[in-house]
Amino acid sequence: MASTSEVYGDPEESPQTEAYWGHVNPVGPRGVYDEAKRFAEALTLAYHRTHHLDTRIARIFNTYGPRMRPYDGRVISNFIVQALQGHDLTVYGDGSQTRSFCYVSDLVQGIIRLLFQNAVKEETSPAIPQAIHAPVNLGNPSEMTIAETAALIIRLTRSSSRIVRHPLPVDDPKCRRPDISRARGLLNWEPCVSLEEGLERTIDYFRRV
């Protein structure tokens, strides 16, 4: 099941471990997405516990790379398109909110390892799923601010764009940083593509589309 770091909402602890229950406004403008993913995780584990279904839950953090849609609203694609077109880069709030960006090939490798990881047949307790059936964070633990990300993209694109600031949307998460200890231990996985290298590949793609 492809879950998301949005299950943590606007977290009150960082980095976010899989044991953290999150801080979500269920009736806010982002609540439909957040709560839908939280319910999907609950439903997946209910099928695992009740019907012994062999399940995996990947909590995917911010991911980027070639073949992103130019106007999908994600911060990396927004910044790259704005920079290449010479437009101002839109930063919401003061830009101090953080994100952790994982290059797509790293994420795919993590998903593949999670999917094919064998599970031990004996359950220690039906109420407590084994680690391989419980959610697993997949993301890059390297954290940076949105303002730093915008400045880096301006530098890599050699753009004359400036950074402009707009009001911060309601319930926008102040931080995103995965604790990937579980992925390291279970899957022997962690990202290997640096942000600068990944951005250069992504920028090259956007120059050609």
Buried (B, 14 or more C-beta within 10 A) or exposed (E): BEBBBBBBBBBEEBBBBBEBEBBBBEEBEBBEEBBEBBEBBEEBBEEBBEEEEEBBBBBBBBBBBBEBEEEEEBBBBBBBBBBBEEBEBBBBBEBEBBBBBBBBBBBEBBBEBBEEBEBEEEBEEEEEBBBBBBBBBBBBBEBBBBBBBBBBBBEBBEBEBEBEBEEBEEBBBEBBBBBBBBBEEBBEBBBEBEBEEBBEBBBEBBEEE
